[in-house]
Amino acid sequence: MNRRLGPLAALGLLPLPPLRTADAPPARQTELIDELWADAVDLAPGGPGVLGKPFVPRREGPLWLMFDIVARREPQGRGELVLDNPLLDVSVPAGQAHVRVKDGRMVRPLAEHWPRDDKGRLLAPSGRGLDRRVQAALFAALASGRARRLVVIHRIDLERPEQTQARVVVSRQDGLVPLLVAVQVGQGPVPREYRAFADGVNGPWLQRHAYEMALIGSGVLAGALATWKLRR
């Protein structure tokens, strides 16, 4: 399935037209290539996923994909979601071949702050309307406090440009069920507006990693106490 609509409207940005090879800008410039979105129906186990339009990257500058991910935390499981290689039929470096999302790094959106239309129906973060089944799943996740959200800017370094398509396909889920995923694809420096958008959604680093910092703090404290006892 091909669904092409991303968070550009929410960011107040307009997509740029695709450029011919002869007109390709220098590496320092940013080219916005594609935008697509998927919902719980597309991302169900064994589902078709979503494909963007075919494109050929420039030779200079890394590709990047900005994922805006909304999911539901299940009572059981590790709380992990893995998206498969985000580029179709292209070999990418092993460390960049998957997008891994963990519950501990996600924020918990509040139902009262979630966007709605004039009839009170839930919308996607970008303001796009949602299928009734997706609305119901999102409403239940928000009402129960199990909704999670994270914006990930994923970089891919390609050795040589080949025609490909951006895609959203779930490789594995363990206690974290995807409800909505919007993707923006670009090449060159990531626009400041996109980084600000990600920071605004994800919140302060310490807030998102409070649990890990608490564990580290406990370990440091335990080590300090043990050292103090040995010196007595």
Secondary structure, 3 states (H helix, E strand, C coil): CCCCCCCHHHHCCCCCCCCCHHHCCCCCCCEEEEEEEEECCCCCCCCCCEEEEEECCCCCCCEEEEEEEEEEECCCCCCEEEECCCECCCCCCHHHCCEEEEHHHCECCCHHHCCECCCCCECCCCCCCCCHHHHHHHHHHHHHCCEEEEEEEEEECCCCCCCEEEEECEEEEEEEEEEEEEEEEEECCCCHHHHHHHHHHHCCHHHHCHHHHHHHHHHHHHHHHHHHHHHC
